[in-house]
Amino acid sequence: MSKQQPPVDGLCEQCGFNYGTGDLQGTVTLLIRQAAESAMALTKAAAGPDPDVVRLRPEPDVWSAIEYACHIRDVLEVQRQRIAQCLAEDRPVYAPMDRTGRVKQDKYEFQNPVEVGAAVMRFAREFGAAARVLTPQELGRLGLYNYPVRAPRTLSWIIRHTAHEIQHHRHDIIEILAKVEPPIVPAPKPVVEETVEGDQAVEEQSAPTESVGPGGQ
């Protein structure tokens, strides 16, 4: 949930992703699992006592849980398209996805969390299917990437960068929901201890009185 731009190489200290570790298959498996976890966190929160909690921003300039989930969904779709473009073209130039413009243009805030969660999982599987079959030669193909600066990037890097996007924003979603979700169990009421005198008075009031029979006095 940090406002700083995450790194695009090496270790991300915010979410723990490391561009330099893990093989292709393991990275793709991690991506699919964490995309599913993001979707489940979103839909579980939307099914809670306050469905609109997924639309709350913890700060005015920090996205809500559903806005991050919509971003994950769109990243997965765009990156899958970039894999196909790189295989079809020689040194393609990838069009920017306009990540910030999409938030308002596509009305992320008002989208259905169940539909968003389902789309996240579907696009994760589709991205994974496209990435798993790439050969070592194809993984080395280059395209001109625009984020955070224009630079040639391999398909291998695109796969790792996509996995980082998912892990980083899964972390964001979980952290945001922890801040804005209402507690499920209300705080217990304080226990008021009764005084000894009060206990004795209660005992005296509740003690049975002796009945007096006819002619007893």
Order of alpha helices (4+ residues) and beta strands (2+ residues): alpha-alpha-alpha-alpha-alpha-beta-beta-alpha-alpha
